[in-house]
Amino acid sequence: MTAFPYFVEVDDSLVRARNLMVEHEIRHLPVQHQGKLVGVLTDRDLKRALDPALGLPPKQELFVREVFIREAYVVDGGEPLDTVLDYMASNHIGSVLVTKGTKLAGILTATDACRLLCEHLRAFGPQGDGEEVA
């Protein structure tokens, strides 16, 4: 999990959100409104919204509130990891917003989950035997 992740406000421009994603090499941004967590903005949704072929208004006129996912998967930090990962896999979800009480505490992405699995396999699995994936 990435603790205290970058986030955007619903009234931020998509240009600002894109710049944050590019600058910090991230693909998911929690979205807040007046300090309250309200959803997530993904790079896929952002790219789709900024696609000039769609005939949308100029990118300077597009805002996070018009694109973000309002029904993001949000869990309390005490939720068991296996439960969270099972839900992510079963529902094809790329990120989970993690809270402590009502405040954003972090974000867990599919990439984070792969990193955790890799660390686990290296710590507890056979070392260097060239085991095949399939």
C-alpha positions in Angstrom: 0.0 0.0 0.0 1.1 3.5 -0.7 0.5 5.5 2.5 -0.7 9.1 2.3 -1.1 9.0 -1.5 -1.4 12.0 -3.8 -5.0 13.0 -4.4 -7.1 15.5 -6.4 -10.1 17.5 -5.6 -13.3 17.0 -7.6 -13.0 20.6 -8.9 -9.4 20.2 -10.1 -8.8 20.2 -13.8 -8.0 17.0 -15.7 -4.8 18.7 -16.8 -3.7 19.0 -13.2 -4.6 15.4 -12.5 -2.7 14.2 -15.6 0.3 16.2 -14.6 0.3 14.6 -11.1 0.0 11.1 -12.6 2.9 11.8 -15.1 5.1 13.5 -12.5 4.8 10.8 -9.9 4.3 7.8 -12.3 1.0 6.7 -10.9 -2.2 5.4 -12.5 -4.8 6.0 -9.7 -5.6 9.1 -7.8 -8.0 9.2 -4.9 -10.6 12.0 -5.3 -11.7 14.2 -2.4 -14.4 16.9 -2.0 -14.1 19.2 1.0 -11.8 16.8 2.8 -14.1 13.8 2.2 -13.1 10.8 0.1 -15.5 10.5 -2.8 -13.9 8.3 -5.4 -10.9 7.5 -7.6 -9.6 8.8 -11.0 -7.8 6.2 -13.1 -5.3 6.9 -15.9 -7.6 4.9 -18.3 -10.6 7.2 -17.6 -8.4 10.2 -17.9 -6.9 9.2 -21.3 -10.4 8.4 -22.5 -11.7 11.9 -21.5 -8.7 13.7 -23.0 -9.0 11.8 -26.3 -9.4 14.5 -29.0 -11.2 12.0 -31.3 -14.2 12.0 -28.9 -15.1 15.7 -29.7 -15.1 16.7 -26.1 -14.5 20.3 -24.9 -10.8 21.4 -24.8 -8.9 19.7 -22.1 -8.5 23.0 -20.2 -12.3 22.9 -19.7 -12.6 19.3 -18.3 -12.6 18.6 -14.6 -12.2 15.6 -12.3 -15.8 15.8 -11.3 -16.8 14.9 -14.9 -14.7 11.7 -15.1 -13.9 10.1 -11.8 -15.3 6.8 -10.5 -17.8 7.6 -7.7 -18.2 4.0 -6.6 -14.6 3.2 -5.8 -13.7 0.2 -3.6 -13.0 1.6 -0.2 -11.9 -0.5 2.8 -10.8 0.2 6.4 -7.1 -0.4 7.0 -7.9 -3.3 9.3 -9.6 -5.3 6.5 -7.8 -8.7 6.0 -5.5 -8.5 2.9 -6.7 -11.8 1.5 -10.3 -10.5 1.6 -9.3 -7.3 -0.2 -7.3 -9.1 -2.9 -10.0 -11.7 -3.5 -12.5 -8.9 -4.0 -10.1 -7.1 -6.3 -9.5 -10.2 -8.4 -13.2 -11.2 -8.5 -14.3 -7.8 -9.6 -11.4 -6.8 -11.9 -10.6 -3.8 -9.7 -7.2 -2.1 -10.1 -7.1 -0.2 -6.9 -8.5 0.0 -3.4 -8.8 3.2 -1.3 -7.7 2.5 2.3 -9.2 4.5 5.1 -8.6 5.0 8.8 -11.9 6.1 10.2 -13.2 8.5 7.6 -9.8 9.7 6.4 -7.8 8.5 3.4 -4.8 6.5 4.7 -3.5 4.9 1.5 -4.1 3.2 -1.8 -3.5 -0.4 -2.7 -3.1 -1.2 -6.4 -2.8 -4.4 -8.3 0.8 -3.5 -8.8 1.3 -3.3 -5.0 -0.3 -6.7 -4.7 2.1 -8.2 -7.3 5.0 -6.6 -5.5 3.8 -8.2 -2.2 3.4 -11.6 -3.8 6.9 -11.4 -5.3 8.4 -10.5 -1.9 6.5 -13.4 -0.3 7.6 -15.9 -2.9 11.2 -14.8 -2.6 11.2 -15.0 1.2 9.4 -18.3 1.5 9.7 -20.1 -1.8 12.4 -22.0 -3.5 15.3 -19.8 -4.6 16.7 -19.7 -8.1 15.4 -23.0 -9.4 14.2 -21.5 -12.6 10.7 -22.7 -12.0 8.4 -22.0 -15.0 5.2 -20.0 -14.7 3.0 -22.2 -16.8 
